[in-house]
Amino acid sequence: MLSMDEQRILREIEHGLRHDDPWFGWHLTMVRIRDLRHRRSARVCLVMELAFVALTVAGAVCGLPALLILGAGFGVLVPMVALVCWLPPPDTPDGSPLPPLTFGCW
């Protein structure tokens, strides 16, 4: 997420009060877009997790071990992917404004 100083500068850029740093405004816009994409990915993973829970329950109720194993197996993988999508990217050690590439997105 954006720091208070970054939010203030972004408001100044949006209101036309700050024209000296267009790259920084573009960077803050990309941060917002990336955060929205991460939240959307986490929602998709949550829906998939609920589907795998339903598959596991259906396998247990019907007595079909194939459904039970399939639902439980994928049900372990999806929360890990959702957690990676939900967590913000780590700060870079050199203090640069762009975080390193993580799963093809910055």
C-alpha positions as CSV (number, residue, x, y, z in Angstrom):
1,M,0.0,0.0,0.0
2,L,1.0,3.6,-0.3
3,S,2.6,5.6,2.5
4,M,1.0,8.8,3.7
5,D,3.6,10.9,1.8
6,E,3.1,9.0,-1.4
7,Q,-0.7,9.5,-1.0
8,R,-0.3,13.2,-0.5
9,I,2.0,13.5,-3.6
10,L,-0.4,11.5,-5.6
11,R,-3.3,13.8,-4.6
12,E,-1.1,16.8,-5.6
13,I,-0.4,15.2,-9.0
14,E,-4.1,14.3,-9.6
15,H,-5.1,17.9,-8.8
16,G,-2.5,19.4,-11.0
17,L,-0.5,21.0,-8.2
18,R,2.7,19.0,-9.0
19,H,3.9,18.7,-12.5
20,D,7.6,18.3,-11.9
21,D,7.6,14.5,-11.4
22,P,5.3,12.7,-13.9
23,W,7.3,9.4,-13.5
24,F,6.4,9.3,-9.8
25,G,2.7,9.8,-10.6
26,W,2.9,7.0,-13.1
27,H,4.6,4.7,-10.6
28,L,1.9,5.4,-7.9
29,T,-0.8,4.7,-10.5
30,M,0.9,1.3,-11.3
31,V,1.0,0.5,-7.6
32,R,-2.7,1.0,-7.3
33,I,-3.4,-1.2,-10.3
34,R,-1.1,-3.9,-9.0
35,D,-2.8,-3.8,-5.6
36,L,-6.2,-4.2,-7.3
37,R,-5.0,-7.1,-9.3
38,H,-3.6,-8.8,-6.2
39,R,-6.9,-8.5,-4.4
40,R,-8.8,-9.8,-7.4
41,S,-6.5,-12.8,-7.6
42,A,-7.1,-13.6,-4.0
43,R,-10.8,-13.5,-4.5
44,V,-10.5,-15.9,-7.4
45,C,-8.4,-18.3,-5.2
46,L,-11.0,-18.0,-2.4
47,V,-13.8,-19.1,-4.8
48,M,-11.6,-22.0,-6.0
49,E,-10.9,-23.0,-2.5
50,L,-14.7,-23.1,-1.7
51,A,-15.2,-25.3,-4.8
52,F,-12.5,-27.7,-3.6
53,V,-14.1,-27.9,-0.2
54,A,-17.4,-28.7,-1.8
55,L,-15.7,-31.4,-3.9
56,T,-14.1,-32.9,-0.8
57,V,-17.4,-32.9,1.0
58,A,-19.1,-34.5,-2.0
59,G,-16.4,-37.2,-2.1
60,A,-16.8,-37.9,1.6
61,V,-20.6,-38.0,1.5
62,C,-20.8,-40.2,-1.7
63,G,-18.0,-42.4,-0.6
64,L,-15.8,-41.7,-3.7
65,P,-12.2,-41.6,-2.7
66,A,-11.2,-40.1,-6.0
67,L,-13.2,-36.9,-5.4
68,L,-12.0,-36.8,-1.8
69,I,-8.3,-37.0,-2.8
70,L,-8.7,-34.5,-5.6
71,G,-10.6,-32.0,-3.5
72,A,-8.2,-32.3,-0.6
73,G,-5.1,-32.2,-2.7
74,F,-6.0,-29.1,-4.6
75,G,-7.5,-27.6,-1.4
76,V,-4.0,-27.5,0.1
77,L,-2.4,-25.8,-2.9
78,V,-4.9,-23.0,-3.4
79,P,-4.6,-21.3,0.0
80,M,-0.8,-21.0,-0.5
81,V,-1.4,-19.3,-3.9
82,A,-4.0,-17.0,-2.4
83,L,-1.6,-16.0,0.4
84,V,1.1,-15.1,-2.1
85,C,-1.5,-13.0,-4.1
86,W,-2.8,-11.3,-1.0
87,L,0.6,-10.3,0.6
88,P,2.2,-7.1,-0.6
89,P,5.5,-7.4,-2.4
90,P,8.6,-7.1,-0.2
91,D,10.6,-4.0,0.0
92,T,13.8,-3.9,-2.0
93,P,17.1,-4.0,0.0
94,D,18.5,-1.0,-1.9
95,G,15.5,1.2,-1.2
96,S,14.4,1.6,-4.9
97,P,10.7,2.4,-5.4
98,L,10.0,-0.7,-7.5
99,P,9.9,-4.1,-5.8
100,P,11.5,-7.1,-7.5
101,L,9.6,-9.2,-10.0
102,T,7.3,-11.7,-8.2
103,F,5.5,-14.3,-10.3
104,G,5.8,-12.1,-13.4
105,C,4.3,-8.9,-11.9
106,W,6.0,-6.1,-10.0
